[in-house]
Amino acid sequence: MKALVLVAHGSRREASNDEIRELAQAMARRNSDFDKIYPGFLELAEPSIPDAIRTAAADGANDIIVMPYFLSAGRHVVKDIPAEVDSVRDELSNIPIRLAPYLGQADELIDILFNQAESSS
């Protein structure tokens, strides 16, 4: 089973965290490449990144991709998220856990930004 953990920062505003949970569900409904998609949060919300990875493993994932839902390569993308992923690698050493590029690296993002700007007209 191939799983995706969609990682967001996390917010004190629960409605913002729910948006990420709903995004993960919407992605799962549209997806054929991943068997399950899990939300995970760096801080301020649950589940944490390690807990989301553990849940995926407990559900039978034998391949886990962790994707940062972040726009730029700040400290969280460069250091914090990889450290969170590394914190469970030894525990789940029989399962490959790979870190995908963060959202801001996607070439398609430029088109999305232009489409969003145009939709305001």
C-alpha positions in Angstrom: 0.0 0.0 0.0 1.3 3.4 -1.0 0.5 6.3 1.4 0.9 10.1 1.2 1.3 12.2 4.3 0.4 15.8 3.4 2.3 18.0 5.9 1.0 21.5 6.9 2.3 23.8 9.5 -0.7 23.6 11.9 -2.6 26.5 13.3 -4.2 27.7 16.6 -7.3 28.2 14.4 -8.9 24.8 14.2 -10.8 25.7 11.1 -7.5 26.1 9.3 -6.4 22.7 10.4 -9.7 21.3 9.2 -9.0 22.8 5.8 -5.9 20.6 5.5 -7.8 17.5 6.7 -10.5 18.3 4.1 -7.8 18.8 1.4 -6.3 15.4 2.2 -9.8 13.8 1.9 -10.4 15.6 -1.4 -7.0 14.5 -2.8 -7.9 10.9 -1.8 -11.2 11.1 -3.7 -9.4 12.2 -6.9 -6.3 10.0 -6.6 -5.3 6.7 -8.1 -1.6 6.8 -7.2 -1.9 6.6 -3.4 -4.0 4.1 -1.5 -4.5 6.5 1.4 -3.7 10.2 2.1 -3.1 11.4 5.7 -2.8 14.9 7.0 0.1 15.6 9.4 1.1 18.8 11.2 4.4 20.2 12.2 3.0 21.9 15.2 -0.1 23.3 16.9 -2.4 20.5 15.6 -2.8 16.8 15.5 -1.8 14.4 14.2 1.9 15.2 14.3 4.1 14.2 11.3 5.5 11.1 13.1 2.0 10.1 14.3 0.6 10.4 10.7 3.5 8.3 9.4 2.9 5.7 12.2 -0.8 5.6 11.3 0.0 5.0 7.7 2.3 2.2 8.7 -0.2 0.7 11.0 -2.8 0.8 8.2 -0.5 -1.4 6.1 1.5 1.2 4.1 4.7 -0.3 2.7 5.7 2.9 0.9 5.2 6.3 2.5 5.7 9.7 0.8 5.8 12.8 3.0 5.0 16.0 1.1 5.4 19.5 2.7 2.4 21.7 1.8 4.6 24.8 2.1 5.4 27.5 -0.5 9.0 28.3 0.3 12.1 26.5 1.6 12.2 28.1 5.0 13.6 26.4 8.1 10.5 24.2 8.5 11.0 22.7 5.0 14.8 22.5 5.1 15.3 21.3 8.7 12.2 20.7 10.8 10.1 18.5 8.6 13.1 16.3 7.6 14.0 15.9 11.3 10.4 14.9 12.1 10.5 12.3 9.3 13.9 11.1 10.5 12.6 10.7 14.0 10.5 7.7 12.9 12.8 6.1 10.3 14.6 3.9 12.7 11.3 2.8 14.3 9.8 1.9 10.9 13.1 0.8 9.2 11.3 -1.8 7.2 9.2 0.8 5.3 10.6 3.3 2.9 9.7 6.8 3.9 10.5 9.4 1.3 10.3 13.2 1.4 8.7 14.8 -1.7 9.6 18.3 -2.9 7.6 21.0 -1.2 4.6 22.6 -3.0 6.4 25.8 -3.9 8.8 23.9 -6.1 6.0 22.8 -8.5 6.3 24.3 -11.9 2.5 24.3 -12.2 2.3 26.7 -9.3 2.9 29.7 -11.6 -0.2 28.8 -13.7 -2.2 28.3 -10.6 -1.2 31.7 -9.3 -2.2 33.4 -12.6 -5.5 31.5 -12.6 -6.3 32.6 -9.1 -5.5 36.2 -10.0 -7.7 36.1 -13.1 -10.6 34.6 -11.1 -10.8 37.8 -9.1 -12.0 39.7 -12.2 
